[in-house]
Amino acid sequence: MSLRPSLLSLRITTVFQSILMLLQVALAGGFLGGHFDMLAMHGTLGRVITVTALLMAVAAFFVRRRGGPSAVFPASVVVLLALVAQIALGLARSVALHVLLGVILACAVAVLSHRVMTTPLPARTPAAARTPDDTLQPEPAA
């Protein structure tokens, strides 16, 4: 697999992560505004965001292995670890630290998304430049 598909998968997971983070902020705001039924959805979405961060870190690993920007992988791992800490803070009901880390995470995901989306996407490899292993060759007629 070349850099292009790896970077495309990282872009997809990063955009999905950004959308989920915005929804998470809205649920947190609703809960803090007195809509207490949003807390359960906030907790569930936090776990989904963490799984998405894991997928984002895996995609960033492959981008780095294929010659893409090297800073994206460590940043995505830090986001993943911070999300695990965020879940622990939420379960411990440490609201002040949970909100602070949530703001930091939302900013970090925004910066990471910007970095990923502004990384130039390599051009597709033309069919003539592919190796024989990449294309199906008809068997010679006998």
N, C-alpha and C positions, 0 to 999 in steps of 0.2 A: 504494500500500500504506500502511495506517495504522500507528500505533504498536503496536497489539495484535499483529499477525502478526510484526512485527520483534522485539518483546520476547519473544514465544513462541519464535522461532528462537534468540534469544540465550540464553534459559533452557535450551533443549535442548542447545545446544553447551556451555554452562557446566557443566551437570550431567554430560554425557559427559566433559568435560575433568576434572572432579573425580574421577570414577570411574577414569579412566585414570591420574591422578596417584597415587591410592591403590594401584592395581595396580603402578605403577612403583616406589613405595616398598617394596612387598613383594618385588619382584624384586631391588631393590638390597640389601635386607636378606638375602635368600637367598644372593646372590652373596657378600656380606661374611661370611656365616655358613659359607662353604665349599662351596656348591653352584655350582660354577664354570660349569655349563652355562646358568645363568640370565643370564649376561652378554650373550649374543647376543640373547636375548629382550628384555633391558633396552634394548639399543641400538635394536632394531627399534621397540619401543614408544615410545622417545624421539622417533623420527621421526614416528610416528603422532600423538603428543601435540603436536608442533610444527605439523603440518598442521591438527589440530583447533584449535589456538590461532589459526592464520590464519583459519579459518572463524569463530571466535569474534570476532576483530577486525573482520571484514567485517560480521557481524551487529550488533556494537556500533556500527559506523559508521552503519548504517541506523537503529538506535535513536536515536542522537544527531540524525540528520537529521530524524527524525519527532517530535522534541520530548521524547525521553526523557532520562534522567540523562546529563549531559555528561561526567562523570568516568569513566564506564565505558569509553569508547573509548580515551582515552590509557592507562588502566591495562591494557587488553587488548593494546595495542601494546607496552607495556613488558614484559609477560609474554612476548609473542612474541619480542621481541629478546633477552630473557634466556634463552629456550629455545634460540635459535640459539647464544648464547654457551655454554650448558650442553652442547650437542652438541660444540662445539669443545673445551671442557675435557675432556669424556669421551674424545674421540679422542686428545687429547694426554696422556691418562693422568694428569692433574693431579687426583688423587683428593681431596685435602683441599679444594681450591676447588670441585670438582665436587659433593661432598657438601654443602658449605656453601651453594652456590647452589641445590642441590636442595631443601634445607630451606626456604630463603627462598621459592623458587617454590611449594612445597606450601602454605606459609602464605598467599602472595599469591593463589593460586587459591582457597583457602578463603574469604578475605575478599571477593574479587571475586564468588564464587558467592553468598555471603550478601547482598551488595549487590544483585545481580541478582534473586535470589529474593524479596527483601523489597520490591522496587519494585512498587508497585500496578499490577496489570494493568488497563488501561482496559476499560470495559464494551463489549460488542459494539454496533455501530451498528444501531439498529432498522431494519427494512426500509422503514418509512415515511420515515425521515430520509435515506435514500440518494438520491443524485442519479440522474437518468434514465440516465446513462452506466453506473452500477453494476449496474443490473438490466436484464434482457431485457424489452423491451416488445413485445407482439404488434403486428403491422402491422394498420392499420385495414382492415376489409372494404370492398370496393368496391361 
